[in-house]
Amino acid sequence: MGPLAAQSLMQSADPLGKLRGRAVPLGTGDAQVVATYHPAYLLRNPADKARAWADLCLAAEQHTPASG
């Protein structure tokens, strides 16, 4: 979570604001990454908590439970 981790995992130099709101495949498997704000940022900027919640909801939508 946070811009440096998101940029590294998503292999992008875009700012966090541009990386948010989409799921990006991670490597060659089925895993995906959703960028969101760092928790320390949210402590300083509580108005962005709703955006972080939307990011977490998007991440949950991408999750498909393993069958079996």
CHARMM-style PDB file with segment names, atoms N, HN, CA, C and O in Angstrom:
ATOM      1  N   MET     1       0.838  -1.179   0.000  1.00  0.00      PROA
ATOM      2  CA  MET     1       0.000   0.000   0.000  1.00  0.00      PROA
ATOM      3  C   MET     1       0.879   1.237   0.000  1.00  0.00      PROA
ATOM      4  O   MET     1       1.937   1.268   0.629  1.00  0.00      PROA
ATOM      5  N   GLY     2       0.434   2.232  -0.699  1.00  0.00      PROA
ATOM      6  HN  GLY     2      -0.425   2.207  -1.210  1.00  0.00      PROA
ATOM      7  CA  GLY     2       1.192   3.464  -0.807  1.00  0.00      PROA
ATOM      8  C   GLY     2       1.836   3.579  -2.172  1.00  0.00      PROA
ATOM      9  O   GLY     2       1.898   2.604  -2.920  1.00  0.00      PROA
ATOM     10  N   PRO     3       2.319   4.775  -2.501  1.00  0.00      PROA
ATOM     11  CA  PRO     3       2.792   5.016  -3.861  1.00  0.00      PROA
ATOM     12  C   PRO     3       4.028   4.207  -4.253  1.00  0.00      PROA
ATOM     13  O   PRO     3       4.073   3.690  -5.369  1.00  0.00      PROA
ATOM     14  N   LEU     4       5.009   4.077  -3.402  1.00  0.00      PROA
ATOM     15  HN  LEU     4       4.972   4.497  -2.495  1.00  0.00      PROA
ATOM     16  CA  LEU     4       6.224   3.359  -3.795  1.00  0.00      PROA
ATOM     17  C   LEU     4       5.957   1.880  -4.034  1.00  0.00      PROA
ATOM     18  O   LEU     4       6.451   1.307  -5.005  1.00  0.00      PROA
ATOM     19  N   ALA     5       5.182   1.264  -3.156  1.00  0.00      PROA
ATOM     20  HN  ALA     5       4.781   1.729  -2.367  1.00  0.00      PROA
ATOM     21  CA  ALA     5       4.841  -0.147  -3.341  1.00  0.00      PROA
ATOM     22  C   ALA     5       3.996  -0.333  -4.599  1.00  0.00      PROA
ATOM     23  O   ALA     5       4.230  -1.258  -5.376  1.00  0.00      PROA
ATOM     24  N   ALA     6       3.026   0.534  -4.798  1.00  0.00      PROA
ATOM     25  HN  ALA     6       2.836   1.286  -4.167  1.00  0.00      PROA
ATOM     26  CA  ALA     6       2.155   0.423  -5.976  1.00  0.00      PROA
ATOM     27  C   ALA     6       2.958   0.606  -7.264  1.00  0.00      PROA
ATOM     28  O   ALA     6       2.797  -0.161  -8.212  1.00  0.00      PROA
ATOM     29  N   GLN     7       3.811   1.608  -7.296  1.00  0.00      PROA
ATOM     30  HN  GLN     7       3.943   2.231  -6.525  1.00  0.00      PROA
ATOM     31  CA  GLN     7       4.613   1.844  -8.493  1.00  0.00      PROA
ATOM     32  C   GLN     7       5.533   0.670  -8.795  1.00  0.00      PROA
ATOM     33  O   GLN     7       5.723   0.300  -9.954  1.00  0.00      PROA
ATOM     34  N   SER     8       6.097   0.090  -7.751  1.00  0.00      PROA
ATOM     35  HN  SER     8       5.942   0.390  -6.810  1.00  0.00      PROA
ATOM     36  CA  SER     8       6.989  -1.050  -7.939  1.00  0.00      PROA
ATOM     37  C   SER     8       6.234  -2.269  -8.452  1.00  0.00      PROA
ATOM     38  O   SER     8       6.647  -2.888  -9.433  1.00  0.00      PROA
ATOM     39  N   LEU     9       5.128  -2.617  -7.796  1.00  0.00      PROA
ATOM     40  HN  LEU     9       4.792  -2.114  -7.000  1.00  0.00      PROA
ATOM     41  CA  LEU     9       4.371  -3.797  -8.203  1.00  0.00      PROA
ATOM     42  C   LEU     9       3.701  -3.627  -9.562  1.00  0.00      PROA
ATOM     43  O   LEU     9       3.588  -4.582 -10.330  1.00  0.00      PROA
ATOM     44  N   MET    10       3.259  -2.408  -9.853  1.00  0.00      PROA
ATOM     45  HN  MET    10       3.351  -1.632  -9.230  1.00  0.00      PROA
ATOM     46  CA  MET    10       2.564  -2.160 -11.117  1.00  0.00      PROA
ATOM     47  C   MET    10       3.532  -1.758 -12.230  1.00  0.00      PROA
ATOM     48  O   MET    10       3.122  -1.542 -13.371  1.00  0.00      PROA
ATOM     49  N   GLN    11       4.809  -1.660 -11.892  1.00  0.00      PROA
ATOM     50  HN  GLN    11       5.142  -1.835 -10.965  1.00  0.00      PROA
ATOM     51  CA  GLN    11       5.853  -1.292 -12.847  1.00  0.00      PROA
ATOM     52  C   GLN    11       5.482  -0.018 -13.598  1.00  0.00      PROA
ATOM     53  O   GLN    11       5.431   0.013 -14.828  1.00  0.00      PROA
ATOM     54  N   SER    12       5.227   1.025 -12.822  1.00  0.00      PROA
ATOM     55  HN  SER    12       5.269   1.000 -11.824  1.00  0.00      PROA
ATOM     56  CA  SER    12       4.806   2.306 -13.383  1.00  0.00      PROA
ATOM     57  C   SER    12       5.404   3.449 -12.571  1.00  0.00      PROA
ATOM     58  O   SER    12       5.647   3.310 -11.372  1.00  0.00      PROA
ATOM     59  N   ALA    13       5.636   4.558 -13.220  1.00  0.00      PROA
ATOM     60  HN  ALA    13       5.439   4.671 -14.194  1.00  0.00      PROA
ATOM     61  CA  ALA    13       6.109   5.762 -12.534  1.00  0.00      PROA
ATOM     62  C   ALA    13       4.958   6.740 -12.307  1.00  0.00      PROA
ATOM     63  O   ALA    13       5.170   7.840 -11.797  1.00  0.00      PROA
ATOM     64  N   ASP    14       3.737   6.344 -12.685  1.00  0.00      PROA
ATOM     65  HN  ASP    14       3.564   5.450 -13.100  1.00  0.00      PROA
ATOM     66  CA  ASP    14       2.576   7.216 -12.511  1.00  0.00      PROA
ATOM     67  C   ASP    14       2.342   7.494 -11.025  1.00  0.00      PROA
ATOM     68  O   ASP    14       2.655   6.651 -10.184  1.00  0.00      PROA
ATOM     69  N   PRO    15       1.797   8.661 -10.697  1.00  0.00      PROA
ATOM     70  CA  PRO    15       1.459   8.935  -9.300  1.00  0.00      PROA
ATOM     71  C   PRO    15       0.322   8.020  -8.839  1.00  0.00      PROA
ATOM     72  O   PRO    15      -0.419   7.473  -9.655  1.00  0.00      PROA
ATOM     73  N   LEU    16       0.199   7.865  -7.542  1.00  0.00      PROA
ATOM     74  HN  LEU    16       0.801   8.309  -6.878  1.00  0.00      PROA
ATOM     75  CA  LEU    16      -0.791   6.961  -6.973  1.00  0.00      PROA
ATOM     76  C   LEU    16      -2.206   7.286  -7.445  1.00  0.00      PROA
ATOM     77  O   LEU    16      -3.005   6.378  -7.670  1.00  0.00      PROA
ATOM     78  N   GLY    17      -2.519   8.556  -7.595  1.00  0.00      PROA
ATOM     79  HN  GLY    17      -1.869   9.294  -7.412  1.00  0.00      PROA
ATOM     80  CA  GLY    17      -3.850   8.952  -8.047  1.00  0.00      PROA
ATOM     81  C   GLY    17      -4.219   8.366  -9.394  1.00  0.00      PROA
ATOM     82  O   GLY    17      -5.393   8.097  -9.652  1.00  0.00      PROA
ATOM     83  N   LYS    18      -3.232   8.162 -10.261  1.00  0.00      PROA
ATOM     84  HN  LYS    18      -2.279   8.380 -10.052  1.00  0.00      PROA
ATOM     85  CA  LYS    18      -3.498   7.569 -11.572  1.00  0.00      PROA
ATOM     86  C   LYS    18      -3.506   6.042 -11.527  1.00  0.00      PROA
ATOM     87  O   LYS    18      -4.078   5.397 -12.405  1.00  0.00      PROA
ATOM     88  N   LEU    19      -2.873   5.467 -10.509  1.00  0.00      PROA
ATOM     89  HN  LEU    19      -2.408   5.991  -9.796  1.00  0.00      PROA
ATOM     90  CA  LEU    19      -2.817   4.009 -10.403  1.00  0.00      PROA
ATOM     91  C   LEU    19      -4.046   3.430  -9.716  1.00  0.00      PROA
ATOM     92  O   LEU    19      -4.369   2.257  -9.904  1.00  0.00      PROA
ATOM     93  N   ARG    20      -4.725   4.235  -8.933  1.00  0.00      PROA
ATOM     94  HN  ARG    20      -4.463   5.188  -8.780  1.00  0.00      PROA
ATOM     95  CA  ARG    20      -5.906   3.783  -8.209  1.00  0.00      PROA
ATOM     96  C   ARG    20      -7.064   3.497  -9.163  1.00  0.00      PROA
ATOM     97  O   ARG    20      -7.087   3.983 -10.294  1.00  0.00      PROA
ATOM     98  N   GLY    21      -8.020   2.702  -8.690  1.00  0.00      PROA
ATOM     99  HN  GLY    21      -8.000   2.307  -7.772  1.00  0.00      PROA
ATOM    100  CA  GLY    21      -9.264   2.516  -9.434  1.00  0.00      PROA
ATOM    101  C   GLY    21      -9.241   1.453 -10.500  1.00  0.00      PROA
ATOM    102  O   GLY    21     -10.172   1.351 -11.298  1.00  0.00      PROA
ATOM    103  N   ARG    22      -8.188   0.656 -10.524  1.00  0.00      PROA
ATOM    104  HN  ARG    22      -7.431   0.739  -9.876  1.00  0.00      PROA
ATOM    105  CA  ARG    22      -8.142  -0.426 -11.511  1.00  0.00      PROA
ATOM    106  C   ARG    22      -7.309  -1.570 -10.955  1.00  0.00      PROA
ATOM    107  O   ARG    22      -6.427  -1.367 -10.120  1.00  0.00      PROA
ATOM    108  N   ALA    23      -7.597  -2.751 -11.423  1.00  0.00      PROA
ATOM    109  HN  ALA    23      -8.314  -2.915 -12.101  1.00  0.00      PROA
ATOM    110  CA  ALA    23      -6.837  -3.937 -11.048  1.00  0.00      PROA
ATOM    111  C   ALA    23      -5.849  -4.235 -12.164  1.00  0.00      PROA
ATOM    112  O   ALA    23      -6.208  -4.245 -13.342  1.00  0.00      PROA
ATOM    113  N   VAL    24      -4.615  -4.475 -11.784  1.00  0.00      PROA
ATOM    114  HN  VAL    24      -4.324  -4.467 -10.828  1.00  0.00      PROA
ATOM    115  CA  VAL    24      -3.549  -4.716 -12.753  1.00  0.00      PROA
ATOM    116  C   VAL    24      -2.987  -6.117 -12.508  1.00  0.00      PROA
ATOM    117  O   VAL    24      -2.681  -6.466 -11.368  1.00  0.00      PROA
ATOM    118  N   PRO    25      -2.848  -6.927 -13.567  1.00  0.00      PROA
ATOM    119  CA  PRO    25      -2.280  -8.271 -13.380  1.00  0.00      PROA
ATOM    120  C   PRO    25      -0.874  -8.195 -12.798  1.00  0.00      PROA
ATOM    121  O   PRO    25      -0.096  -7.301 -13.131  1.00  0.00      PROA
ATOM    122  N   LEU    26      -0.566  -9.139 -11.932  1.00  0.00      PROA
ATOM    123  HN  LEU    26      -1.198  -9.866 -11.661  1.00  0.00      PROA
ATOM    124  CA  LEU    26       0.739  -9.211 -11.294  1.00  0.00      PROA
ATOM    125  C   LEU    26       1.466 -10.420 -11.855  1.00  0.00      PROA
ATOM    126  O   LEU    26       1.110 -11.558 -11.550  1.00  0.00      PROA
ATOM    127  N   GLY    27       2.466 -10.184 -12.661  1.00  0.00      PROA
ATOM    128  HN  GLY    27       2.755  -9.259 -12.908  1.00  0.00      PROA
ATOM    129  CA  GLY    27       3.226 -11.282 -13.254  1.00  0.00      PROA
ATOM    130  C   GLY    27       2.406 -12.053 -14.266  1.00  0.00      PROA
ATOM    131  O   GLY    27       1.557 -11.494 -14.960  1.00  0.00      PROA
ATOM    132  N   THR    28       2.673 -13.346 -14.339  1.00  0.00      PROA
ATOM    133  HN  THR    28       3.362 -13.800 -13.775  1.00  0.00      PROA
ATOM    134  CA  THR    28       2.011 -14.176 -15.347  1.00  0.00      PROA
ATOM    135  C   THR    28       0.856 -14.993 -14.784  1.00  0.00      PROA
ATOM    136  O   THR    28       0.149 -15.659 -15.541  1.00  0.00      PROA
ATOM    137  N   GLY    29       0.653 -14.955 -13.477  1.00  0.00      PROA
ATOM    138  HN  GLY    29       1.227 -14.414 -12.862  1.00  0.00      PROA
ATOM    139  CA  GLY    29      -0.431 -15.735 -12.857  1.00  0.00      PROA
ATOM    140  C   GLY    29      -1.752 -14.998 -12.880  1.00  0.00      PROA
ATOM    141  O   GLY    29      -1.939 -14.036 -13.625  1.00  0.00      PROA
ATOM    142  N   ASP    30      -2.664 -15.471 -12.049  1.00  0.00      PROA
ATOM    143  HN  ASP    30      -2.513 -16.253 -11.444  1.00  0.00      PROA
ATOM    144  CA  ASP    30      -3.997 -14.882 -11.971  1.00  0.00      PROA
ATOM    145  C   ASP    30      -4.090 -13.750 -10.955  1.00  0.00      PROA
ATOM    146  O   ASP    30      -5.128 -13.096 -10.854  1.00  0.00      PROA
ATOM    147  N   ALA    31      -3.020 -13.512 -10.203  1.00  0.00      PROA
ATOM    148  HN  ALA    31      -2.177 -14.044 -10.284  1.00  0.00      PROA
ATOM    149  CA  ALA    31      -3.049 -12.478  -9.160  1.00  0.00      PROA
ATOM    150  C   ALA    31      -3.143 -11.085  -9.779  1.00  0.00      PROA
ATOM    151  O   ALA    31      -2.594 -10.825 -10.850  1.00  0.00      PROA
ATOM    152  N   GLN    32      -3.853 -10.194  -9.078  1.00  0.00      PROA
ATOM    153  HN  GLN    32      -4.299 -10.406  -8.208  1.00  0.00      PROA
ATOM    154  CA  GLN    32      -3.978  -8.810  -9.515  1.00  0.00      PROA
ATOM    155  C   GLN    32      -3.661  -7.887  -8.354  1.00  0.00      PROA
ATOM    156  O   GLN    32      -3.785  -8.267  -7.190  1.00  0.00      PROA
ATOM    157  N   VAL    33      -3.253  -6.677  -8.684  1.00  0.00      PROA
ATOM    158  HN  VAL    33      -3.153  -6.369  -9.630  1.00  0.00      PROA
ATOM    159  CA  VAL    33      -2.890  -5.672  -7.695  1.00  0.00      PROA
ATOM    160  C   VAL    33      -3.838  -4.489  -7.831  1.00  0.00      PROA
ATOM    161  O   VAL    33      -4.147  -4.050  -8.938  1.00  0.00      PROA
ATOM    162  N   VAL    34      -4.295  -3.977  -6.690  1.00  0.00      PROA
ATOM    163  HN  VAL    34      -4.044  -4.334  -5.790  1.00  0.00      PROA
ATOM    164  CA  VAL    34      -5.105  -2.764  -6.656  1.00  0.00      PROA
ATOM    165  C   VAL    34      -4.378  -1.766  -5.770  1.00  0.00      PROA
ATOM    166  O   VAL    34      -4.128  -2.047  -4.598  1.00  0.00      PROA
ATOM    167  N   ALA    35      -4.040  -0.622  -6.304  1.00  0.00      PROA
ATOM    168  HN  ALA    35      -4.244  -0.393  -7.256  1.00  0.00      PROA
ATOM    169  CA  ALA    35      -3.318   0.405  -5.547  1.00  0.00      PROA
ATOM    170  C   ALA    35      -4.272   1.157  -4.629  1.00  0.00      PROA
ATOM    171  O   ALA    35      -5.428   1.402  -4.975  1.00  0.00      PROA
ATOM    172  N   THR    36      -3.771   1.514  -3.463  1.00  0.00      PROA
ATOM    173  HN  THR    36      -2.832   1.315  -3.183  1.00  0.00      PROA
ATOM    174  CA  THR    36      -4.544   2.323  -2.532  1.00  0.00      PROA
ATOM    175  C   THR    36      -3.591   3.126  -1.663  1.00  0.00      PROA
ATOM    176  O   THR    36      -2.372   2.985  -1.761  1.00  0.00      PROA
ATOM    177  N   TYR    37      -4.157   3.962  -0.818  1.00  0.00      PROA
ATOM    178  HN  TYR    37      -5.147   4.076  -0.738  1.00  0.00      PROA
ATOM    179  CA  TYR    37      -3.365   4.833   0.037  1.00  0.00      PROA
ATOM    180  C   TYR    37      -2.716   4.063   1.183  1.00  0.00      PROA
ATOM    181  O   TYR    37      -3.258   3.063   1.656  1.00  0.00      PROA
ATOM    182  N   HSD    38      -1.570   4.530   1.618  1.00  0.00      PROA
ATOM    183  HN  HSD    38      -1.131   5.342   1.235  1.00  0.00      PROA
ATOM    184  CA  HSD    38      -0.893   3.973   2.787  1.00  0.00      PROA
ATOM    185  C   HSD    38      -1.693   4.342   4.038  1.00  0.00      PROA
ATOM    186  O   HSD    38      -2.232   5.447   4.105  1.00  0.00      PROA
ATOM    187  N   PRO    39      -1.785   3.461   5.019  1.00  0.00      PROA
ATOM    188  CA  PRO    39      -2.548   3.770   6.234  1.00  0.00      PROA
ATOM    189  C   PRO    39      -2.083   5.047   6.943  1.00  0.00      PROA
ATOM    190  O   PRO    39      -2.910   5.784   7.482  1.00  0.00      PROA
ATOM    191  N   ALA    40      -0.796   5.314   6.950  1.00  0.00      PROA
ATOM    192  HN  ALA    40      -0.124   4.716   6.513  1.00  0.00      PROA
ATOM    193  CA  ALA    40      -0.301   6.540   7.599  1.00  0.00      PROA
ATOM    194  C   ALA    40      -0.819   7.779   6.872  1.00  0.00      PROA
ATOM    195  O   ALA    40      -1.113   8.795   7.502  1.00  0.00      PROA
ATOM    196  N   TYR    41      -0.929   7.694   5.554  1.00  0.00      PROA
ATOM    197  HN  TYR    41      -0.690   6.868   5.042  1.00  0.00      PROA
ATOM    198  CA  TYR    41      -1.494   8.810   4.783  1.00  0.00      PROA
ATOM    199  C   TYR    41      -2.935   9.063   5.203  1.00  0.00      PROA
ATOM    200  O   TYR    41      -3.358  10.210   5.350  1.00  0.00      PROA
ATOM    201  N   LEU    42      -3.684   7.978   5.394  1.00  0.00      PROA
ATOM    202  HN  LEU    42      -3.340   7.047   5.275  1.00  0.00      PROA
ATOM    203  CA  LEU    42      -5.096   8.119   5.768  1.00  0.00      PROA
ATOM    204  C   LEU    42      -5.266   8.721   7.154  1.00  0.00      PROA
ATOM    205  O   LEU    42      -6.262   9.395   7.416  1.00  0.00      PROA
ATOM    206  N   LEU    43      -4.310   8.487   8.041  1.00  0.00      PROA
ATOM    207  HN  LEU    43      -3.501   7.940   7.827  1.00  0.00      PROA
ATOM    208  CA  LEU    43      -4.375   9.121   9.360  1.00  0.00      PROA
ATOM    209  C   LEU    43      -4.227  10.636   9.248  1.00  0.00      PROA
ATOM    210  O   LEU    43      -4.832  11.383  10.016  1.00  0.00      PROA
ATOM    211  N   ARG    44      -3.423  11.080   8.293  1.00  0.00      PROA
ATOM    212  HN  ARG    44      -2.931  10.473   7.669  1.00  0.00      PROA
ATOM    213  CA  ARG    44      -3.215  12.519   8.087  1.00  0.00      PROA
ATOM    214  C   ARG    44      -4.281  13.150   7.189  1.00  0.00      PROA
ATOM    215  O   ARG    44      -4.491  14.362   7.223  1.00  0.00      PROA
ATOM    216  N   ASN    45      -4.948  12.324   6.388  1.00  0.00      PROA
ATOM    217  HN  ASN    45      -4.778  11.339   6.360  1.00  0.00      PROA
ATOM    218  CA  ASN    45      -5.927  12.814   5.405  1.00  0.00      PROA
ATOM    219  C   ASN    45      -7.200  11.966   5.473  1.00  0.00      PROA
ATOM    220  O   ASN    45      -7.487  11.210   4.545  1.00  0.00      PROA
ATOM    221  N   PRO    46      -7.955  12.083   6.551  1.00  0.00      PROA
ATOM    222  CA  PRO    46      -9.137  11.223   6.714  1.00  0.00      PROA
ATOM    223  C   PRO    46     -10.188  11.406   5.622  1.00  0.00      PROA
ATOM    224  O   PRO    46     -11.018  10.518   5.429  1.00  0.00      PROA
ATOM    225  N   ALA    47     -10.181  12.504   4.919  1.00  0.00      PROA
ATOM    226  HN  ALA    47      -9.507  13.226   5.076  1.00  0.00      PROA
ATOM    227  CA  ALA    47     -11.163  12.711   3.852  1.00  0.00      PROA
ATOM    228  C   ALA    47     -10.989  11.691   2.718  1.00  0.00      PROA
ATOM    229  O   ALA    47     -11.923  11.456   1.951  1.00  0.00      PROA
ATOM    230  N   ASP    48      -9.805  11.086   2.609  1.00  0.00      PROA
ATOM    231  HN  ASP    48      -9.046  11.277   3.231  1.00  0.00      PROA
ATOM    232  CA  ASP    48      -9.551  10.104   1.547  1.00  0.00      PROA
ATOM    233  C   ASP    48      -9.901   8.681   1.953  1.00  0.00      PROA
ATOM    234  O   ASP    48      -9.671   7.749   1.182  1.00  0.00      PROA
ATOM    235  N   LYS    49     -10.449   8.493   3.145  1.00  0.00      PROA
ATOM    236  HN  LYS    49     -10.635   9.249   3.772  1.00  0.00      PROA
ATOM    237  CA  LYS    49     -10.807   7.139   3.590  1.00  0.00      PROA
ATOM    238  C   LYS    49     -11.874   6.515   2.694  1.00  0.00      PROA
ATOM    239  O   LYS    49     -11.856   5.305   2.470  1.00  0.00      PROA
ATOM    240  N   ALA    50     -12.788   7.311   2.186  1.00  0.00      PROA
ATOM    241  HN  ALA    50     -12.802   8.294   2.367  1.00  0.00      PROA
ATOM    242  CA  ALA    50     -13.822   6.765   1.292  1.00  0.00      PROA
ATOM    243  C   ALA    50     -13.193   6.221   0.014  1.00  0.00      PROA
ATOM    244  O   ALA    50     -13.628   5.190  -0.499  1.00  0.00      PROA
ATOM    245  N   ARG    51     -12.185   6.897  -0.499  1.00  0.00      PROA
ATOM    246  HN  ARG    51     -11.831   7.735  -0.083  1.00  0.00      PROA
ATOM    247  CA  ARG    51     -11.492   6.408  -1.698  1.00  0.00      PROA
ATOM    248  C   ARG    51     -10.755   5.110  -1.404  1.00  0.00      PROA
ATOM    249  O   ARG    51     -10.757   4.185  -2.217  1.00  0.00      PROA
ATOM    250  N   ALA    52     -10.122   5.049  -0.230  1.00  0.00      PROA
ATOM    251  HN  ALA    52     -10.121   5.801   0.430  1.00  0.00      PROA
ATOM    252  CA  ALA    52      -9.421   3.826   0.153  1.00  0.00      PROA
ATOM    253  C   ALA    52     -10.419   2.671   0.284  1.00  0.00      PROA
ATOM    254  O   ALA    52     -10.117   1.545  -0.112  1.00  0.00      PROA
ATOM    255  N   TRP    53     -11.598   2.945   0.833  1.00  0.00      PROA
ATOM    256  HN  TRP    53     -11.843   3.860   1.155  1.00  0.00      PROA
ATOM    257  CA  TRP    53     -12.625   1.912   0.954  1.00  0.00      PROA
ATOM    258  C   TRP    53     -13.050   1.418  -0.427  1.00  0.00      PROA
ATOM    259  O   TRP    53     -13.240   0.218  -0.624  1.00  0.00      PROA
ATOM    260  N   ALA    54     -13.199   2.328  -1.375  1.00  0.00      PROA
ATOM    261  HN  ALA    54     -13.045   3.303  -1.215  1.00  0.00      PROA
ATOM    262  CA  ALA    54     -13.551   1.935  -2.745  1.00  0.00      PROA
ATOM    263  C   ALA    54     -12.463   1.044  -3.341  1.00  0.00      PROA
ATOM    264  O   ALA    54     -12.761   0.082  -4.048  1.00  0.00      PROA
ATOM    265  N   ASP    55     -11.198   1.369  -3.053  1.00  0.00      PROA
ATOM    266  HN  ASP    55     -10.956   2.151  -2.478  1.00  0.00      PROA
ATOM    267  CA  ASP    55     -10.090   0.534  -3.538  1.00  0.00      PROA
ATOM    268  C   ASP    55     -10.172  -0.871  -2.951  1.00  0.00      PROA
ATOM    269  O   ASP    55      -9.973  -1.856  -3.663  1.00  0.00      PROA
ATOM    270  N   LEU    56     -10.465  -0.967  -1.647  1.00  0.00      PROA
ATOM    271  HN  LEU    56     -10.626  -0.167  -1.069  1.00  0.00      PROA
ATOM    272  CA  LEU    56     -10.568  -2.273  -1.004  1.00  0.00      PROA
ATOM    273  C   LEU    56     -11.756  -3.068  -1.542  1.00  0.00      PROA
ATOM    274  O   LEU    56     -11.673  -4.288  -1.684  1.00  0.00      PROA
ATOM    275  N   CYS    57     -12.849  -2.387  -1.839  1.00  0.00      PROA
ATOM    276  HN  CYS    57     -12.916  -1.396  -1.724  1.00  0.00      PROA
ATOM    277  CA  CYS    57     -14.011  -3.067  -2.440  1.00  0.00      PROA
ATOM    278  C   CYS    57     -13.655  -3.601  -3.827  1.00  0.00      PROA
ATOM    279  O   CYS    57     -14.060  -4.707  -4.187  1.00  0.00      PROA
ATOM    280  N   LEU    58     -12.910  -2.834  -4.598  1.00  0.00      PROA
ATOM    281  HN  LEU    58     -12.581  -1.936  -4.306  1.00  0.00      PROA
ATOM    282  CA  LEU    58     -12.457  -3.275  -5.921  1.00  0.00      PROA
ATOM    283  C   LEU    58     -11.566  -4.505  -5.778  1.00  0.00      PROA
ATOM    284  O   LEU    58     -11.703  -5.460  -6.542  1.00  0.00      PROA
ATOM    285  N   ALA    59     -10.661  -4.488  -4.813  1.00  0.00      PROA
ATOM    286  HN  ALA    59     -10.549  -3.711  -4.193  1.00  0.00      PROA
ATOM    287  CA  ALA    59      -9.792  -5.636  -4.580  1.00  0.00      PROA
ATOM    288  C   ALA    59     -10.614  -6.870  -4.220  1.00  0.00      PROA
ATOM    289  O   ALA    59     -10.317  -7.969  -4.687  1.00  0.00      PROA
ATOM    290  N   ALA    60     -11.639  -6.700  -3.399  1.00  0.00      PROA
ATOM    291  HN  ALA    60     -11.881  -5.807  -3.019  1.00  0.00      PROA
ATOM    292  CA  ALA    60     -12.488  -7.816  -3.004  1.00  0.00      PROA
ATOM    293  C   ALA    60     -13.248  -8.375  -4.197  1.00  0.00      PROA
ATOM    294  O   ALA    60     -13.450  -9.586  -4.287  1.00  0.00      PROA
ATOM    295  N   GLU    61     -13.672  -7.512  -5.111  1.00  0.00      PROA
ATOM    296  HN  GLU    61     -13.508  -6.528  -5.037  1.00  0.00      PROA
ATOM    297  CA  GLU    61     -14.371  -7.963  -6.319  1.00  0.00      PROA
ATOM    298  C   GLU    61     -13.477  -8.808  -7.207  1.00  0.00      PROA
ATOM    299  O   GLU    61     -13.966  -9.689  -7.914  1.00  0.00      PROA
ATOM    300  N   GLN    62     -12.169  -8.552  -7.183  1.00  0.00      PROA
ATOM    301  HN  GLN    62     -11.773  -7.836  -6.608  1.00  0.00      PROA
ATOM    302  CA  GLN    62     -11.225  -9.274  -8.026  1.00  0.00      PROA
ATOM    303  C   GLN    62     -10.910 -10.655  -7.472  1.00  0.00      PROA
ATOM    304  O   GLN    62     -10.413 -11.515  -8.200  1.00  0.00      PROA
ATOM    305  N   HSD    63     -11.192 -10.876  -6.198  1.00  0.00      PROA
ATOM    306  HN  HSD    63     -11.595 -10.178  -5.607  1.00  0.00      PROA
ATOM    307  CA  HSD    63     -10.862 -12.128  -5.534  1.00  0.00      PROA
ATOM    308  C   HSD    63     -11.852 -13.215  -5.938  1.00  0.00      PROA
ATOM    309  O   HSD    63     -13.065 -13.043  -5.818  1.00  0.00      PROA
ATOM    310  N   THR    64     -11.330 -14.308  -6.406  1.00  0.00      PROA
ATOM    311  HN  THR    64     -10.345 -14.447  -6.503  1.00  0.00      PROA
ATOM    312  CA  THR    64     -12.172 -15.465  -6.700  1.00  0.00      PROA
ATOM    313  C   THR    64     -11.692 -16.611  -5.825  1.00  0.00      PROA
ATOM    314  O   THR    64     -10.550 -17.051  -5.955  1.00  0.00      PROA
ATOM    315  N   PRO    65     -12.543 -17.095  -4.941  1.00  0.00      PROA
ATOM    316  CA  PRO    65     -12.135 -18.181  -4.035  1.00  0.00      PROA
ATOM    317  C   PRO    65     -11.755 -19.446  -4.799  1.00  0.00      PROA
ATOM    318  O   PRO    65     -12.349 -19.768  -5.828  1.00  0.00      PROA
ATOM    319  N   ALA    66     -10.767 -20.149  -4.283  1.00  0.00      PROA
ATOM    320  HN  ALA    66     -10.285 -19.887  -3.447  1.00  0.00      PROA
ATOM    321  CA  ALA    66     -10.357 -21.413  -4.889  1.00  0.00      PROA
ATOM    322  C   ALA    66     -11.450 -22.455  -4.654  1.00  0.00      PROA
ATOM    323  O   ALA    66     -12.014 -22.535  -3.562  1.00  0.00      PROA
ATOM    324  N   SER    67     -11.737 -23.229  -5.655  1.00  0.00      PROA
ATOM    325  HN  SER    67     -11.278 -23.164  -6.541  1.00  0.00      PROA
ATOM    326  CA  SER    67     -12.766 -24.261  -5.503  1.00  0.00      PROA
ATOM    327  C   SER    67     -12.137 -25.506  -4.887  1.00  0.00      PROA
ATOM    328  O   SER    67     -10.961 -25.802  -5.097  1.00  0.00      PROA
ATOM    329  N   GLY    68     -12.946 -26.220  -4.126  1.00  0.00      PROA
ATOM    330  HN  GLY    68     -13.902 -25.980  -3.955  1.00  0.00      PROA
ATOM    331  CA  GLY    68     -12.456 -27.487  -3.582  1.00  0.00      PROA
ATOM    332  C   GLY    68     -12.526 -27.512  -2.173  1.00  0.00      PROA
ATOM    333  OT1 GLY    68     -12.152 -28.507  -1.553  1.00  0.00      PROA
TER     334      GLY     68
END
